[in-house]
């Protein structure tokens, strides 16, 4: 991606990060389209659960993409001492916490669906 879009001249040392961002944006378009189609076709009572899971995914993207890019900018361009460790903890820790909470949310949603099926 760096060579195909000539990102060397645009971003310098940051070009691999922008190439990665472009790839994830392209993949994200397909993922969001599929999620949107599934959301529209789902029963009305299940859409609330879908919104909760999409919100959790949006927070995960915040840590995985936005904080990752901020991490690269701060450590490569500004060179703050200790910034690499700080942003590594924020980025990876944030992702881990969000994924853990999302798994818990999925378990609660499944319990709700089982109780709905039983009644």
Buried (B, 14 or more C-beta within 10 A) or exposed (E): BBEEBEBEEEBEEBBBBBBBBBEBEEEEEEEEEEBEEEBEEEEEEBEEBBEBBEEBBEBBBBBBBEBBBBBBBBBBEEEEEEBBEBBBEBBBEBBEEBBEEBEEBBEEBEEEEEEEEEE
